[in-house]
Structure formats: structure tokens, C-alpha cells
Amino acid sequence: MYDHLGLQVKNLDASVRFYEAALGSLGHVLDSRDDGGAGLGPKGAPALWLYANAKAQGGSHVAFQAGDRKAVDAFHAAGLANGGRDNGAPGLRLDYAPTYYAAFLIDPDGNNVEAVCMA
């Protein structure tokens, strides 16, 4: 359904550092960068755009597909090591679905960021 998604961020450098690390574990890369923003996603096809805005207030929720549960674990660890805050350690979310394995982080701007594997 979606081609791309944009988030406004207060500190572009901090957000790029966080997303580059957390999404790198899911196979995504920093694909575009200038003073006003950055694009991350599969090489050659950025789908998450970060836009610098000193008045950004966060509050969005974004969930990324992970290829396996190890990638969810790596996403969570990398995010914590690069400015994210824990919002739900990796594990099954049986109240969502029997195979819903996810981890949640709060990014540097207060957005709830998730990696999920349904396998």
C-alpha cells in the first residue's frame, strides 16, 4: 500500500545514527542525505524519509518487517546502542497473533518504532 513514509525529526544526525543502526539489522541502508533530510531503505529505493524540523514532536508508530527473529533481536540491540529507548523487548506478542514476534523502541524524537517477524 505504501511507497514511502516521512518523519519529522529534531536532530537529523541523531536520527540518522539511530535508524541507520536499527534498520541496518533488517537489511536497509542510508541511501540519500542532505542538510534537510535523509532517506533509508533497500539500496537504491529509500522508503523512510527523515526531515529536519526543530519543532518535531514525535508520536508516530512505524513497524518494519524483519526476515527472522534474530533480525528483530538485532534491531532492538542496535537501536538501544544508538540513542533509542526500550519500549518492549524482543518477544512473542500472543495478544496480537500466535507468531507475532516483535521489539519496540522509542527513537530520539519520541516515535514508537517496531520490528516484527510473523514466522
N, C-alpha and C positions, 0 to 999 in steps of 0.2 A: 503494500500500500504506500509506503513512504519512499521517497527518493533521497531525501536528506533531512537533517534536523539541525536547528541552530540554538545555541545557548548563549546568553549574555553573561560575561564574567568580569569581575572587578580587576583581577590581576591576571593578565593573559599569560605571563611567564609561569606563574604558579599553576595555572590550569593546564597549560600545555605539558608541563612536567608531570602532573598527576595523570592526565589522560593518556599521554604517550606511554607511561609505565603500565598503567592498569589495562589499557586496551592492547598494548603490545603482547600481553599474555594471551590475547584472543586472536592474534594474527594481524592486527591493524597497525598502521604506521602514520606518522606525521607526514602528510603529503603536500601541504601548502602552508605558507606562513608569511605574513607581512605585519606591519605595525598595528593594523586594525583587527586582525583575526588569524585564525589557523583552521585548517581542515584535516581531519583524521579519518581513516577508514582503510579499506583494502587499497593496496598500491595502485595509484592511478585513478581511484574512484572515491575521493573523500566524501563521507556521508554525514559526519558530525562536524559542524562548524561552530567554532568558539569566537564570539565577537566581543571585543573590549568595550566595556561600559562601566565607568566608575560608579554608577548608581545601581548596578545589578543587585538583585536581592535573592536570587536562588528560588527554591521552592518547586522546581520541576522534578519529574521522575523519568528516568531513561533506563530501559532494560536492554542489555546486549546478549545475543545468543553466544553460547560457548560450545565448542565442539565436544567437550567431555568435562567430567567433574574436576579433573586435575587443572584444567584451564580456569574453572571457577575459583578454585583454591589459589591459583597463581595470581589471578585478577585481584583478589582480596588482599593478598600479601603485598603485591606491588603497589596497590593503591594506598595501603596503610603506610608503606615506606616512603611515599611521595606526597604527603600532605593530606591524605584522606582520613576520615574518622569512621570507625566501625559503626555500622547501623544494622548489623545482622551477620554473624559469622557464617562461613560456608556450611551448608547442611540441607537436608531434606525439609521441604515445607509441605507436609502432608495435608495441611488445611487448604492448600492450593490444588495439589494433584499428587497422586502416589509416586510419581517420578520427578517432581519439581525440585531440583537441586539448585540452590541459589546462594549468593552472597550479596550483601548490600553495604555500600559506602556512602558517606556524605562527602561530596567534593569540596574544594576550597571555597566555593561560593554558596554552599548550603543546599545543593541539589542532591537528591537521592538517586544514586547510580547503582545498577544491579547487573550482575552477570548470571545467566540462567542456562542450565542444561536439562533437557527433558528426558535424556536417555537413562 
